[in-house]
Amino acid sequence: MAKAEETVLQIDLAALEYNYQFLRQHLHTDTKFLAVVKAFAYGSDAQRIALKMQALGVDYFAVAYSKEGIALRKAGIHKPILVLHPLPLHFDELIQHCLEPSIYSAMVLRKFLNTAKRHGQTKYPLHLKFNTGLNRLGFWENDVDLIAKELKGRTEIKVASIFSHLAASEDVNEKDFTMRQIKSFENIAIKIDQTLGYRPFRHLLNTSGILNYSTAQYDMVRSGIGLYGYGNDPEFDRHLKPVATLKTVISQIHKIEPGETVGYNRAFASDSYRMTATLPLGHADGIGRQYGNGQTYVSINGKKAYIIGNVCMDMIMVDITDIDCKEGDEVIIFGKEFSAENFASSANTISYELLTGISQRVTRVFLEH
């Protein structure tokens, strides 16, 4: 594997395949698998990730917004694409590109019905999102009659699925709450089947749900973070392989004397002779200011180099006093040996935020093997 000569995000497609197969081991052979590729496939590259997953045989994709789904269509994705948070403004484009909307409120349902009618659609697939406790998006259980009234006599659409989202499937202390969500979803499913006169397929589980509540897999599961190598639990993390590795290089080395300061606002003041290295990435690349001032470290030649001073827009400085290194040497920010989860937790955040925040100006490099 070539060493980095600039800031790059290496994307290991073989690790992606491994994670997919690991998650599939927890499922029945006939359970559909939806790959979540929103937010540039969790900060990597949505088109390349989706093409790989399509080749592996996933059944569905999910994105947050319509424009993400349109980009996948243009890249050659022909499998169904669920848009999790469609906005009525984009319904025309959504239909033109055969994307399938999540319908989560009466207003959104009415507007989509009108758009589908205007486009001359018949049995256009949509998905009904129900709120079972996350309280983010979705119809309530007692909205089933309202939905039935809106759909009565309408041939423009057909309900392809009903789904909900678990709020705390990774937290063993919230098992009772999760079980109540599952029970609520089952009640909704029965009512929907009776009301519509046919059975839409069902899906509820996210990555942690797959790993902790596989008995509730129903007809399909949805996985995002697990595909990218994180299981929200150290026990599962050890079975998964991080797909993304963020690397950079040492641009310049400085010798700092006692009393000298480093970076904006003189945030680091040296109390002895120190050696520092400047790296070409900063908060514009997704490494926020919360990681500065000794909060976390990068890896240089296998040793920890703590970030000192304030993170700059395009640069960070690290302490290399006790590290044998030189200008041009490779630096690992996170990856297989140095987890994005650990890096993120040092600043009281999570791997999701770190991964999805990696700027699109960072060069993506793809590894197939």
C-alpha positions in Angstrom: 0.0 0.0 0.0 1.5 3.3 -1.1 2.2 5.9 1.6 0.3 9.1 1.5 1.9 12.2 0.0 -1.0 14.5 0.8 -4.2 14.3 2.9 -6.2 11.4 1.6 -9.1 9.3 2.7 -8.4 5.7 1.8 -11.6 3.6 1.2 -11.2 -0.1 1.5 -13.9 -1.8 -0.6 -12.8 -5.2 0.5 -13.5 -4.2 4.1 -16.9 -3.0 3.0 -17.7 -6.4 1.5 -16.4 -8.1 4.7 -18.7 -6.0 6.9 -21.7 -6.7 4.7 -21.1 -10.4 4.9 -20.7 -10.2 8.7 -24.0 -8.4 9.0 -25.7 -10.9 6.7 -24.7 -13.7 9.0 -27.2 -12.3 11.6 -30.1 -12.5 9.1 -32.4 -15.1 7.5 -31.5 -15.9 3.9 -34.7 -14.3 2.7 -34.4 -11.0 4.6 -33.8 -8.1 2.3 -30.8 -5.8 3.0 -30.9 -2.0 2.6 -27.6 -0.2 2.5 -27.7 3.4 3.9 -25.5 5.6 1.7 -26.6 9.0 2.8 -24.1 11.8 3.5 -21.7 10.7 0.8 -21.9 7.1 2.2 -20.9 8.3 5.7 -18.2 10.6 4.4 -16.6 8.2 2.0 -18.0 8.2 -1.6 -21.6 7.3 -2.2 -21.3 6.4 -5.9 -18.4 4.0 -5.4 -19.8 2.5 -2.3 -23.3 2.0 -3.8 -21.9 0.4 -7.0 -19.9 -2.1 -4.9 -23.0 -2.9 -2.7 -25.1 -3.3 -5.8 -22.6 -5.8 -7.2 -22.7 -7.6 -3.9 -26.5 -8.0 -4.2 -28.1 -5.6 -1.7 -31.8 -5.1 -2.3 -32.3 -1.4 -1.5 -30.4 1.8 -0.9 -31.4 4.7 1.3 -30.4 8.3 1.2 -31.6 11.3 3.2 -32.5 13.7 0.4 -33.6 13.4 -3.2 -30.5 15.0 -4.8 -28.4 12.2 -3.2 -30.6 9.6 -4.9 -30.4 11.4 -8.2 -26.6 11.3 -8.0 -26.8 7.5 -7.5 -29.1 7.1 -10.5 -26.7 9.0 -12.7 -23.8 6.8 -11.4 -25.6 3.7 -12.6 -27.5 2.5 -9.5 -30.7 0.7 -10.7 -31.8 -0.9 -7.4 -34.7 0.8 -5.5 -33.6 3.9 -3.6 -35.6 5.0 -0.5 -35.4 8.8 0.2 -35.7 9.0 4.0 -36.5 12.7 4.3 -37.9 13.9 1.0 -39.1 17.5 0.8 -42.2 18.3 -1.4 -40.1 20.9 -3.4 -38.3 17.9 -5.0 -41.2 15.5 -5.6 -41.1 16.1 -9.4 -37.4 15.2 -9.7 -38.0 12.3 -7.3 -40.5 10.8 -9.6 -38.5 11.5 -12.7 -35.6 9.5 -11.3 -37.8 6.7 -9.9 -36.9 7.3 -6.3 -39.2 6.1 -3.5 -40.2 8.6 -0.8 -40.6 8.0 2.9 -44.0 9.6 3.7 -44.1 10.8 7.3 -47.0 13.2 7.7 -50.5 14.0 6.3 -49.2 17.1 4.6 -46.4 15.3 2.8 -48.8 12.4 1.8 -51.3 14.8 0.2 -48.6 16.7 -1.7 -47.1 13.5 -3.0 -50.5 12.1 -4.0 -51.1 15.3 -6.0 -47.7 15.2 -7.6 -48.1 11.5 -8.6 -51.5 12.3 -10.1 -50.0 15.2 -12.1 -47.3 12.9 -13.5 -49.9 10.2 -14.4 -48.5 7.6 -12.1 -50.2 4.4 -11.2 -49.2 2.4 -8.1 -46.0 4.5 -7.6 -44.2 2.9 -4.6 -44.0 4.9 -1.3 -43.0 4.0 2.2 -44.9 5.0 5.3 -42.7 6.1 8.2 -44.2 5.7 11.7 -42.9 7.3 14.9 -42.7 4.7 17.7 -40.6 6.7 20.1 -37.7 8.4 18.4 -39.9 11.5 18.0 -38.1 12.8 14.9 -40.2 12.0 11.8 -43.3 9.8 11.3 -47.0 9.2 11.6 -48.3 8.1 15.0 -50.0 4.8 15.6 -53.4 6.5 15.7 -52.9 8.1 12.3 -53.7 4.8 10.5 -57.3 5.8 9.9 -56.3 9.2 8.6 -53.9 7.5 6.2 -56.7 5.2 5.1 -59.0 8.1 4.4 -56.4 9.9 2.3 -55.6 6.8 0.2 -59.2 5.6 -0.3 -59.9 5.4 -4.0 -56.4 6.7 -5.0 -54.6 4.6 -7.6 -51.6 6.9 -8.1 -49.6 5.1 -5.4 -49.1 1.9 -3.6 -47.6 1.4 -0.1 -44.5 -0.6 -0.7 -43.5 -0.8 3.0 -44.0 0.5 6.5 -41.1 1.2 8.8 -39.9 2.9 11.9 -36.6 3.7 13.6 -35.3 2.4 16.9 -34.1 5.1 19.3 -31.6 3.2 21.5 -31.0 -0.2 20.0 -27.3 -0.1 21.0 -28.0 0.6 24.7 -28.6 -2.5 26.8 -30.1 -0.3 29.5 -32.9 0.7 27.2 -34.0 -2.8 26.3 -37.5 -2.3 27.8 -38.0 0.9 25.7 -36.8 -0.9 22.6 -39.2 -3.8 23.1 -42.0 -1.3 23.5 -41.1 0.2 20.2 -41.1 -3.2 18.5 -44.5 -4.0 20.0 -45.9 -0.7 18.8 -44.5 -1.3 15.3 -46.2 -4.7 15.2 -49.5 -3.2 16.3 -49.2 -0.6 13.5 -48.4 -3.3 10.9 -51.5 -5.3 11.8 -53.7 -2.2 11.5 -52.1 -1.1 8.2 -52.6 -4.6 6.6 -56.3 -4.6 7.7 -56.8 -1.1 6.5 -55.1 -1.4 3.1 -56.3 -4.9 2.3 -52.8 -5.9 1.4 -49.5 -6.4 3.2 -46.6 -3.9 2.6 -43.2 -5.3 3.6 -41.8 -4.2 7.0 -38.5 -2.9 8.2 -37.4 -1.6 11.6 -33.8 -2.6 12.4 -30.7 -0.4 12.0 -27.2 -1.7 12.5 -27.4 -2.1 16.3 -30.9 -3.5 15.9 -29.5 -6.2 13.5 -26.8 -7.1 16.1 -29.0 -7.0 19.2 -32.6 -7.6 18.1 -32.4 -9.9 15.1 -35.7 -11.5 16.0 -37.4 -8.3 14.8 -35.8 -8.3 11.4 -39.2 -8.7 9.6 -38.8 -8.4 5.8 -35.8 -6.1 5.5 -33.1 -4.4 7.7 -31.3 -1.2 7.2 -27.5 -0.8 7.9 -25.4 2.3 7.7 -22.6 2.6 10.2 -22.0 -1.1 10.4 -21.2 -1.3 6.7 -18.5 1.2 7.3 -16.9 -0.7 10.2 -18.5 0.4 13.4 -21.0 -1.5 15.6 -21.7 1.0 18.4 -20.2 -1.5 20.8 -16.6 -2.6 21.3 -17.8 -6.3 21.2 -19.1 -5.8 17.7 -16.4 -3.4 16.6 -13.8 -6.1 16.9 -15.6 -8.2 14.3 -15.9 -5.3 11.8 -13.3 -3.6 9.6 -13.2 0.2 9.3 -13.6 1.1 5.6 -12.1 4.6 5.8 -8.6 5.6 6.8 -7.7 9.2 7.0 -4.0 9.9 6.3 -1.8 12.9 5.8 1.9 13.9 5.9 4.3 16.1 7.9 4.6 19.4 6.0 7.2 21.1 8.3 8.9 20.5 11.6 9.7 23.2 14.1 11.9 23.4 17.2 10.0 25.4 19.9 11.9 27.0 22.8 10.7 27.4 26.3 8.1 30.2 26.5 7.2 30.1 22.8 3.6 29.6 21.8 2.0 27.7 19.0 -1.0 28.6 16.8 -3.8 31.0 16.9 -4.4 32.9 20.2 -1.2 31.4 21.5 -3.2 28.5 22.8 -0.2 26.3 23.5 2.7 27.7 25.5 5.8 25.5 25.8 7.5 25.0 29.1 10.5 23.3 27.6 12.3 22.6 24.3 9.7 20.9 22.1 9.5 19.6 18.5 6.3 20.2 16.6 5.1 19.0 13.2 2.6 20.9 11.0 0.1 18.7 9.1 -2.0 19.8 6.0 -5.5 19.4 7.3 -7.8 21.3 9.7 -11.3 22.1 10.5 -12.2 22.7 6.9 -11.4 19.1 6.3 -13.5 17.8 9.2 -11.0 17.8 12.1 -12.8 20.3 14.3 -11.4 22.7 16.9 -12.7 20.4 19.6 -9.8 18.0 18.8 -7.2 20.6 19.6 -5.3 21.5 22.7 -4.2 18.1 23.7 -7.6 16.4 23.4 -6.5 13.7 21.0 -3.6 12.4 19.0 -2.6 11.2 15.6 -0.2 8.3 14.9 3.3 9.0 13.4 5.5 5.9 12.9 3.3 4.0 15.4 3.6 6.6 18.2 1.0 9.0 19.6 1.5 12.7 18.6 -1.0 14.9 20.5 -2.6 17.9 18.7 -1.4 21.1 20.4 -2.9 24.6 20.2 -6.0 25.4 18.3 -6.9 23.5 15.1 -6.6 25.9 12.2 -8.8 25.9 9.1 -6.2 24.0 7.0 -3.5 22.9 9.4 -3.0 21.2 12.8 0.2 21.1 14.8 1.3 18.1 16.8 3.9 17.4 19.4 6.6 15.1 18.1 9.3 15.7 20.8 9.8 12.0 21.5 9.1 10.7 18.0 11.7 9.8 15.4 10.2 11.3 12.2 11.0 13.7 9.4 9.2 16.1 7.0 7.2 14.0 4.4 6.5 11.1 6.8 3.0 9.6 6.8 0.5 10.4 9.5 -2.5 8.3 10.4 -5.5 10.3 11.8 -7.8 7.3 12.1 -8.3 4.0 10.4 -8.0 0.3 11.2 -5.5 0.5 14.1 -6.5 3.9 15.3 -10.3 3.9 15.4 -12.5 6.8 14.3 -14.7 5.9 17.3 -11.8 6.4 19.7 -10.6 9.6 18.0 -14.2 11.0 18.1 -14.8 10.0 21.7 -11.7 11.9 22.8 -13.7 15.1 22.0 -17.0 13.8 23.4 -18.6 13.0 20.0 -19.2 9.9 17.9 -17.8 8.2 14.8 -20.8 9.2 12.7 -20.0 12.9 13.1 -16.3 12.5 12.5 -16.8 10.3 9.4 -19.5 12.3 7.7 -17.6 15.6 8.4 -14.6 14.7 6.3 -14.5 17.4 3.6 -15.1 16.6 -0.1 -11.8 18.4 -0.8 -9.9 15.5 0.8 -8.8 13.2 -2.0 -10.5 9.8 -2.0 -8.3 6.7 -2.8 -10.0 3.4 -3.4 -8.5 0.0 -2.4 -10.1 -3.1 -3.9 -8.0 -5.8 -2.1 
